[in-house]
Amino acid sequence: MAFALRKNGSAQHLRRTAGTLAALTLGATALAAPQSAFAAASPTTKQLLEQCGTRSVDLCEFHPTSYWTYTGPKHQVGSTAYNCGSQTNQHRIDWADTTGATNSVGVAITATVGFWKVYEASVQLSYGHSWEVSHTDTESNTLNIPAGSKGWIERGTAKQQAEGWYEIHFPKRYYGHYIWYVNNYKSSGFNKDNPKAGYVNFRDAKMTSGEWNAHCR
């Protein structure tokens, strides 16, 4: 489940009225209710995150709990080049590769959306890393492709990810409660602080008979 009520002992919470405490108790009870009943009485994760940065909330905070860097999955960039000649030839491949920011809850990310601004500022403050919603690399590479072979470029992008949870306070009851949390939230994106942590590999392989017939005859 992407969101749930959490216990929190802060002074701001304690200043809430008895109605707030009742709401928290109700929320704990609702978690034990059948899934269909809970879903009908609860906002979606998207609805909760969309409230961040609007006048509908008193507070929207992201609390990061971990940060790490990694190399994204191997993928081809640019087109495949075919050497139909009888000797090794050079082929230039122009390519562009865009890495967008994604998250674990499937909500679209833009540079101006409120919940992303909160996330970005909090992670940068906690771990000292900056973020981009979208990053595009453009390059031209020359491959030496043996006779009768095909050549292509593989890339693994330098990426970063942070995990944590959102805390959202409402001035009025929202779906019956003043306070909601989005738990286990993760966002990943291009590692702009260390872009060379990824890789670009030149690959080649002998053409199959089908590829030879398609590209060389």
Secondary structure, DSSP 4 states (H G I P E B T S, - for coil): --EE------HHHHTS-HHHHHHHHHHHHHTTS-HHHHHHTS--HHHHHHHTTSTT-SEEEEEEEEEEEEEPPPEEEEEEEE--SSS-EEEEEEEEEEEE-EETT-----TT-HHHHHHHHHHHHHH-----SEEEEEEEEEEEE-TTEEEEEEEE-EEEEEEEEEEEEEEEEETTEEEEEEEEEEEEEE-TTSGGGSEEEEEEEEPPHHHHHHHH-
